[in-house]
Amino acid sequence: MPRRRATAIAPEGRIVLADSSAVSRLFILLIGNYLHRIERERRGLYGGDLDLALVSEIIGTAAIEPGMRDAAFRAKHHTFESVIGIEGQRAVNATSIASTSGIPRETVRRKLKRLLELGEIVEKGRAHYVTKPGIVQRQQKQEAFARGIQQTVQFMNECLENGVVRWVPASKTKRASK
């Protein structure tokens, strides 16, 4: 049985892949362009160091992922206006970051040291790291997030407009899954 993710609202439908494999090259083109635009944002935030970006993003994602499964946590922190304190975050260590990212552990350790120097992360416990509270509220980050969200919506619309994906109303998706 497929695992269901916690959702805030019941979906009225789903985006599904088009029925034809004829759009696969088009999809690769669209996603390649999207990834290039996103990578430009990430390079800008982290001085061109994509490994540094990845380590920071893994820490940030791991820190809030358990909480986002809880409706009360999601309601409290659904916007960037709320600051998630150290105690509200799950900490990760260099070994788990290396395992998740594929970056060698020693490189991860150096990136963690750099993120600490930059004030992006803090130690919650010995060698266990979380995002520094308030860091995502910084104007530079907010502007980059807004551009990233816009780029994601643009990518989704390009896929829809070019027939790579299509919208299926909920009534049809329920029948299809039976």
Phi, psi and omega per residue, in radians:
M1 nan 2.304 3.131
P2 -1.131 2.507 3.140
R3 -1.352 2.258 3.117
R4 -1.599 2.378 3.063
R5 -1.555 2.628 3.060
A6 -1.166 2.274 3.106
T7 -2.166 2.647 -3.138
A8 -1.331 -0.586 3.133
I9 -2.395 2.739 3.085
A10 -1.254 2.254 -3.134
P11 -1.204 2.486 3.109
E12 -1.558 -0.003 -3.135
G13 2.960 -3.000 -3.104
R14 -2.508 2.698 2.952
I15 -1.558 2.270 3.111
V16 -2.197 2.747 3.072
L17 -1.151 2.582 3.072
A18 -1.094 2.744 -3.063
D19 -1.246 -0.275 -3.019
S20 -1.829 2.493 3.036
S21 -1.359 -0.066 -3.121
A22 -1.160 -0.274 -3.111
V23 -1.681 0.033 -3.051
S24 -1.088 -0.724 3.122
R25 -1.144 -0.693 3.102
L26 -1.100 -0.732 3.104
F27 -1.053 -0.778 3.133
I28 -1.063 -0.706 3.084
L29 -1.082 -0.850 -3.101
L30 -1.123 -0.775 -3.113
I31 -1.242 -0.583 3.068
G32 -1.069 -0.795 3.102
N33 -1.091 -0.733 3.114
Y34 -1.068 -0.851 -3.119
L35 -1.091 -0.643 3.086
H36 -1.092 -0.726 3.128
R37 -1.151 -0.719 3.136
I38 -1.177 -0.737 3.130
E39 -1.069 -0.616 3.100
R40 -1.059 -0.739 3.101
E41 -1.093 -0.808 -3.111
R42 -1.113 -0.727 3.094
R43 -1.060 -0.704 -3.138
G44 -1.108 -0.664 -3.124
L45 -1.309 -0.466 -3.006
Y46 -2.145 0.548 3.044
G47 0.999 0.580 3.116
G48 1.466 -0.042 -3.054
D49 -1.654 1.668 -3.101
L50 -1.222 -0.494 3.046
D51 -1.159 -0.691 3.089
L52 -1.090 -0.743 3.102
A53 -1.052 -0.808 -3.102
L54 -1.104 -0.767 3.124
V55 -1.067 -0.796 3.118
S56 -1.072 -0.755 -3.123
E57 -1.168 -0.649 3.092
I58 -1.121 -0.758 3.108
I59 -1.052 -0.836 -3.115
G60 -1.096 -0.714 -3.140
T61 -1.211 -0.828 -3.140
A62 -1.091 -0.586 -3.096
A63 -1.104 -0.671 -3.052
I64 -1.881 -0.199 -3.072
E65 -0.937 -0.822 3.126
P66 -1.085 -0.715 -3.141
G67 -1.119 -0.612 -3.097
M68 -1.200 -0.212 3.034
R69 -1.410 -0.208 -3.114
D70 -1.724 2.181 -3.074
A71 -1.040 -0.697 -3.133
A72 -1.157 -0.732 3.102
F73 -1.098 -0.816 3.123
R74 -1.026 -0.762 -3.125
A75 -1.098 -0.696 -3.108
K76 -1.277 -0.603 -2.998
H77 -2.079 0.485 -3.082
H78 -1.261 -0.309 3.068
T79 -2.022 2.915 3.099
F80 -1.334 -0.087 -3.132
E81 -1.185 -0.505 3.137
S82 -1.549 2.433 3.111
V83 -1.685 2.264 3.093
I84 -1.662 2.058 -3.108
G85 -1.242 3.009 -3.129
I86 -1.021 -0.764 -3.094
E87 -1.181 -0.380 3.118
G88 -1.483 0.044 -3.103
Q89 -2.010 2.547 3.027
R90 -1.550 2.273 -3.106
A91 -1.508 2.676 3.079
V92 -2.261 2.746 3.142
N93 -1.980 3.021 -3.085
A94 -1.060 -0.667 -3.125
T95 -1.107 -0.786 -3.130
S96 -1.211 -0.595 3.088
I97 -1.160 -0.774 3.117
A98 -1.061 -0.759 3.138
S99 -1.102 -0.767 -3.114
T100 -1.200 -0.717 -2.999
S101 -1.572 -0.452 -3.011
G102 1.438 0.061 3.086
I103 -1.455 2.366 3.122
P104 -0.959 2.507 -3.064
R105 -0.979 -0.709 -3.127
E106 -1.134 -0.651 3.074
T107 -1.152 -0.738 3.089
V108 -1.027 -0.765 -3.137
R109 -1.035 -0.748 3.101
R110 -1.139 -0.667 3.129
K111 -1.181 -0.666 3.083
L112 -1.077 -0.761 3.107
K113 -1.036 -0.757 -3.139
R114 -1.155 -0.736 3.118
L115 -1.113 -0.632 3.051
L116 -1.111 -0.778 3.116
E117 -1.064 -0.666 -3.130
L118 -1.331 -0.194 -3.113
G119 1.327 0.400 -3.140
E120 -1.470 -0.569 -3.097
I121 -2.280 2.884 3.051
V122 -2.395 2.775 3.055
E123 -1.482 2.207 3.062
K124 -1.524 -0.602 3.069
G125 -2.586 3.101 -3.106
R126 -0.995 2.037 3.104
A127 1.057 0.455 3.062
H128 -2.170 2.198 -2.909
Y129 -2.080 2.598 3.036
V130 -2.394 2.885 3.065
T131 -1.200 2.388 3.118
K132 -1.109 2.186 3.129
P133 -0.957 2.312 3.115
G134 1.625 -0.196 -3.084
I135 -1.133 -0.659 -3.117
V136 -1.285 -0.208 3.110
Q137 -1.485 -0.136 3.126
R138 -1.087 2.497 -3.051
Q139 -0.982 -0.774 -3.125
Q140 -1.032 -0.742 3.121
K141 -1.177 -0.787 -3.130
Q142 -1.029 -0.756 3.129
E143 -1.126 -0.719 3.111
A144 -1.159 -0.722 3.099
F145 -1.063 -0.769 -3.137
A146 -1.065 -0.753 3.105
R147 -1.145 -0.695 3.122
G148 -1.112 -0.720 3.092
I149 -1.114 -0.756 3.117
Q150 -1.076 -0.743 3.120
Q151 -1.105 -0.654 3.133
T152 -1.162 -0.771 3.106
V153 -1.110 -0.716 3.105
Q154 -1.047 -0.793 3.111
F155 -1.043 -0.809 3.140
M156 -1.068 -0.743 3.118
N157 -1.161 -0.686 3.094
E158 -1.065 -0.728 3.104
C159 -1.103 -0.755 3.129
L160 -1.155 -0.832 -3.103
E161 -1.137 -0.509 -3.122
N162 -1.660 0.116 3.071
G163 1.325 0.260 3.113
V164 -1.291 -0.648 3.056
V165 -2.241 2.869 3.067
R166 -2.476 2.752 3.132
W167 -1.585 2.289 3.089
V168 -2.100 2.081 3.117
P169 -1.032 2.699 -3.070
A170 -0.975 -0.688 -3.106
S171 -1.050 -0.617 3.133
K172 -1.385 -0.565 3.134
T173 -1.233 -0.578 3.116
K174 -1.172 -0.732 3.122
R175 -1.158 -0.658 -3.116
A176 -1.175 -0.526 -3.105
S177 -1.462 -0.180 -3.128
K178 -1.403 nan nan
